[in-house]
Amino acid sequence: MTGLTSAQVATAKPNDVPKQTSRSLSAIIRANVFTFFNLVIGVLWALILIFGDWRDSLFGLVIVANAAIGIVQEWRAKRTLDQLAVVNETPVQVRRDGHDQEIHPSQVVQGDLILLGPGDKLLVDGDVTAAEGLEVDESLLTGESDPVHKKPGDEVLSGSFVSAGSGAYVATKVGTDAYAVKLAQEASKFSLAHSELRDGVTKFIKYITWLVVPLGALLIWNLLRNSADFATAITGAVAGVVTMIPEGLVLMTSIAFAVGVVRLGRRNCLVQELPAIEGLARVDVLCVDKTGTLTQGGMDLDEVIPLRADEPVEEALAALANVDPRPNATAQALQARYASMPDGWRSTDVVPFSSARKWSGAVFADQGAWLIGAPDMLLDVGTHAYDQARSIAMTGTRVLALCRTDELDGKETPEAVALVTFKQRLRPDAHETMEYFAKQGVAVKVISGDSPDAVSAIAVKLGIPGGADAVDARALPADDQAGLARALEDNTVFGRVTPQQKRAFVAALQSRGHTVAMTGDGVNDVLALKDADLGIAMGAGSPATKAVAQVVLLDNRFATLPHVVGEGRRVLANIERVSRLFLTKTFYAIMISFLVVVLATDYPFAPRHSTLVNALTIGIPAFFLALAPTFERSRPGFVPRVLRFAVPAGLITGIAVVAAFLLSAPGSSLAESKSAAVLTLFFASWWVLVLVARPLTMWRIGLVVIMGAAFLLALALPAVREFFALQPGDVGNDLISLAVAGVAAAGITIAVKLAGTLRT
């Protein structure tokens, strides 16, 4: 039990596990450079440079921009994840040369004597050498929620955690040899969990890909059929194909996710899976644990109320406080007053605290068996001690009962000797945070292992709706999920909730279609955190909770939660917003190409025209819209909503552009007809931007006005006008273009309004 010597440590096998909190720099570069889109755009760029005017190849710069911005943003996100993951790594307590010390997980070596306490996560495999009421939860490995009692000689596996008691074990398998090393890494690994947003964008890309090749071939054939030379045919086909590709949509999605990670990182919030950003936006029910979430970690011993004058109350409390080498929060509060074990109190048997029992106890050689725990778990209902404890708990004070007993099996009712009260520290930001969630339509459920009266008192102080009517979870149906779901819908505060019930609560809420976030910091929260749609752990919580949570609040600030939810909403709502812009472009390009082939006419604009219009109505605005603040909660059905907007808006815009091209005054040159079509294209697309930017706040109005002014400036400046091959000036053509654009704008507004996607 003295552990390894320094010399043995120097020659032992280290716990060398490759850390991968995100993609490597080389992987990031490959992922952003070698993409299908870059391949398509690159080929089209080369065709223009070979057969056309170099000014028509400006669209090719999107490859450079996409790759550069994507690489920079993901690298920033990677650095944030890496730095925060290091902060989040919990040190391991080992004994070396006979002395206890804390070391980094990577410094553990084979043969190390590792010390265990409640909530500790087992990082390597080993054999138990000492155990005092040691109970290990292996649910993350086996799925079985019941803790397993461990005694000297038993094997323990990495990936499990201590649910009660204390002990020590010798590391036998470290590094990549450990049984659950992959599971141990999963908490901080770059992950591609399910994302409706990403899946939706992928679907768009897949379907558009199938259209690009045949439509491009048809365009070339049609233009050659109309006596155009090969170079002109290539230029026209490239203009159509480039416009179909929503090249910026994937970039904007990646940027929004990456910026979300960086923004939350600045608030000491570690997002362990990038798609968790999306989960933040969909949350409509937040389950919070009282202790450590609404109240600050730890507590202060307040008052000891003796119930019998002939009992050694002070000595018993001192003994129970110091019997466990790894004291829990209650024992630590007692130790502040009772710093040492009293004389004559030698423990012969110890039962550590567990959230299932809600009491702990010990047998002392000359003093008998003593228990300390929840009054409603130890005392009979209706007794004077029980009633007194309940009246104290109703004030929001935490109260425990100190009892004598004959055995530590919990089968007989012990004799109450004293009541012990503790002051709980309410988080100063808890009230404001609760108000935020109420305003944002997120239902809060307070789920605690404490007595219903104590939880209710805290909820009332925080102004939580329904806080006065706490439910005792022991009275809830155990095997009736529908009944449990009804109880959760109708009530807000629940006390005496077991770890298994917390997990059942999450499942019941999910069965009603809710997206559930669960916060917690103790080992009793692990199962619920794992099953919730979004697990949020406190930085000061147990290693096990931080291992399974998608989000970790490293500074333990409950007030960070509104920023967490707000960031997720910002990302998803804004990506949906800019998706409408990009997909509208895709559908008007498809419609224009279709009409050009059917009507056997020239393509109505050149690639450089598309570059100018897309930059002012999609590219630049999308960058600002994707990163703008918003408080709209995300809803399921991302793909259908975007299509209900983009399909009618795109088809109407495409028809309008071809109409303006064909209706240009007789005798107009091809350049003048194309300029007329570009005017219609810009103003119809600009109106789509106006609709997408709603609600029109001051900065959004400014953005829309600046984009319109930039286009007018391009028309006014001769050098810019010449560069983009714009030849307006024919009043008849200009009026026709504006009239067609006005009709198109009205048609788009009516169509998307009827489709139910336009909000005021």
ABEGO torsion letter per residue (X at the ends): XAEBBAAAAAABBBBBBBBBABBBAAAAAAAAABBAAAAAAAAAAAAAAAABBAAAAAAAAAAAAAAAAAAAAAAAAAAAAAAAAAAABBBBBBBBGGBBBBBBAAABBBGBBBBBBBGBBBABBBBBABBBGBBBBAAAAAGBABBBBBBBGBBBBBGBBBABEBEBBBBABBEAABAAAAAAAAAABBBBBBBAAAAAAAAAAAAAAAAAAAAAAAAAAAAAAAGBBAAAAAAAAAAAAAAABBAAAAAAAAAAAAAAAAAAAAAGBBBABAAAAAAAAABABBBBBABGAABBBEBBBABBBBABAABBAAAAAAAAAAABABBBAAAAAAAAABABBBBGBBBABBBBBBAAAGBBBBBBAAAEBBBBBBAAAABBBGBAAAAAAAAAAAAGBBBBBBBBBABAAGABBBBBABBBBBBBBBBAAAAAAAAAAAAAGBBBBBBBABBAAAAAAAAAAAGBBGAABBBBAAABBAABAAAAAAAAAABABBBGBBAAAAAAAAAAAAAAGBBBBBBBABAAAAAAAAABABBBBBAABBAAAAAABABBBAAGBAAAAAAAAAAAAAAAAAAAAAAAAAAAAAAAAAAAAAAAAAAGBBBABBAAAAAAAAAAAAAAAAAAAAABBBABBBBBGAAAAAAAAAAAAAAAAAAAAAAAAAABBBGBBAAAAAAAAAAAAAAAAAAAAAAAAOBBBAAAAAAAAAAAAAAAAAAABAAAAAAAGBBBGBAAAAAAAAAAAAAAAAAAAAAAAAAGABBX
